[in-house]
Amino acid sequence: MATNSVVVTIEKPNNLSFPEVNGSDSLLLPDKQKAASPKQFTWVLLLKAHRVLTSLSWVAMTFKSMFLSIKKRIALSDVSEEEPKSRGRLYRFIKVFLFVSILALVLEVIAHFKKWNLQMLHPWEVQGLVQWSYMAWLSFRVDYIAPFVIFLSKSCTVLFLIQSLDRLVLCIGCFWIKYKKLKPTIEGEAYDIEDCSSFPMVLVQIPMCNEREVFAQSIAAACQLDWPRERVLIQVLDDSDDGNLQLLIKDEVSSWREKGVNIVYRHRLIRTGYKAGNLKSAMGCDYVKDYEFVAILDADFQPNPDFLKLTVPHFKGNPELGLVQARWSFVNKDENLLTRLQNINLCFHFEVEQQVNGVFLNFFGFNGTAGVWRIKALEESGGWLERTTVEDMDIAVRAHLNGWKFIFLNDVKVLCELPESYETYKKQQHRWHSGPMQLFRLCLPAIITSKITMWKKANLILLFFLLRKLILPFYSFTLFCIILPLTMFIPEAELPLWVICYVPIFMSFLNILPSPKQFPFLVPYLLFENTMSVTKFNAMVSGLFQLGSAYEWVVTKKTGRSSESDLLAFAERESKSLSEEKISRRHSESGLELLSKLTAEDVPSVKKKNKLYRKELALALLLLTASARSLLSAHGVHFYFLLFQGLSFLVVGLDLIGEQMS
């Protein structure tokens, strides 16, 4: 049976057109096309308006709370005690600079909004006093100010690069030490534990002055050093002017003496020379001649019991060795932002600077504590002198000139405290940066005429003193706090991005490597270091030119914090002493009765308030003014750097960093 077939022929007409499918607007999909109704459009506009108003209200509330906080801080704060100094030349210079910058900013804002192009105008076409003033300012700027600022900026940039190169070389040296696993080794044989006479005689000195919070823990740590008792003597050198505190320290010393510890208490009637005078007086005792080494521990330092066994043996078989320096470790490094930033600095100082100089040069600046000296090296170098506020650096330089070598032990750590308030930290940094310039003036003739090699003389003069103690604070303050804001008003001298951004960030990255846990604080560290440059610069100038503030010595305030291990050890000792029930009585009254009497007395409480720092506040306004000028020119990175640097100065000037007083 044949299949039926149907043939269908479709002819394509000429006028047939195919619709194009074009997303949601396709004519083939009329159901998908939804026209927005006026009601929906109104709701969208209202939603966007609500979001904008919410954002604006949040910004307004933030600025309001910030303004109220600043107002409250100003109302409740004390003006810094350094107010008379803040009215000195540096403060007057900053105020004049700020006034001129604000005036220039006003002219620049007017010129920006009026779109003046004075290059197209002739002098007779200038209209108005303001336009004439702006034209005169541009002419004066180009002819007189710009050349000087360009020269100054280039000079500071060169110094900045030299110092950065020095820092880079130190880091390379540290990497080399890590790679080669270089570290000091004990050359002689270990001391015979069974024969106590094989141990050398060691003197342990604890200088203190009004250290109410920490004297007990420092004395306890020194008395528990693992060393034969008949071969060690502990001197508690108390310069306190508080009679009650003297009695407390005496009682603490007596209690340890009754436990069999060889410990003495010394108090000077004439307390001159600060710490150097205290140590010099103690070294004048007749019994000191029986001792070979002296370990120095400040009042807040708590060495581990094996401290002497890890340091003193390095002297054996090494007659040229004069100093063994241990590293500092900090019990309160995570207390607040200020202590975290200090920890970054000091970790770099010990891990890189001290270790590299110790390995390759056998010389570094003595840190003043947590070190063991050969008494012969001290005596041959002239002993402790009271001529500067950095007696530790003074004796180290003189010992180096006499040929003595130093060793730094990076793996031996001694626990101590960091200043928790900005006021305390500022005073400490002023002393640390004014003293080296005093010492440089005094030691320069001795360095030049000494018998050490020319390389060592060049290292002392050019690197140790000039580059790291003078040039560093000079360019930090001049380049980032003066020249950079100045270039916003003098575009002819504008600093390149690598000077204000790339190189500083890279150097800050190198600084933070020894403390990798602090990497989140990289940017705050960079800003804070620039903020501290005004204090360091002021201290450097006062020390270099022998101004009055260069001779100030303020004891760094301690809080008496202890680590968890210290608290556990203390609890164990207390439980042991209670179980033994051995409480010795004085002839007149017991130590416990004396302690209860003294602690029961009312100690006059001093109300402490956060302070205002005028130089920092003036620089904050200066940098914020320069950032506003940078915004007009759309500088980008310059604007953000100046903005955040100005805010960091504002935070420090209002004393909002570190410990906050209630």
Buried (B, 14 or more C-beta within 10 A) or exposed (E): EEEEEEEEEEEEEEEEEEEEEEEEEEEEEEEEEEEEEEEEEEEEEEEEEEEEEEEEEEEEEEEEEEEEEEEEBEEEBBEBEBBEBBEBEBBEEBBEBBEBBBBBBEBBEBBEEEEBEBEEEEEEEBEEEBBEBBBEBBEEBEEEBBEEBBEBBEBBBEBBEBBBEBBEEBBEBBEEBEEEEEBBEBEEEEBEEEEEEBBBBBBBBBBBBBBBBBBBBBBBBBBBBEBBEEBBBBBBBBBBEBEBBBBBBBBBBBBBBEEEBBBBBBBBEEBEBBBBBBBBBBBEBEEBEEBBBBBBBBBBBBBBEEBBBBBBBBBBEBEEBBBBBBBBBBBBBEBBBBBBBBBBBBBBBBBBBBBBBBBEBBBBBBBBBBBBBBBEBBEBBEBBBBBBBBBBBBBBBBBBBBBBBBBBBBEBBBBBBBBBBBBBBBBBBBBBBBBBBBBBBBBEEEBEEBEBEEEBBEBBBBBBBBBBBBBBBBBBBBBBBBBBBBBBBBEEBBBEBEBBBEBBEBBBEBBBBBBEEBEEBBEBBBBBBBBBBBBBBBBBBBBBEEBEBBBBEBBBBBBBBBBEEBEEBBEEEEEEEEEEEEEEEEEEEEBEEBBEEBEEEEEEEEEEEBBBBBBBBBBBBBBBBBBBBBBBBEBEEBBBBBBBBBBBBBBBBBBBBBBEBE
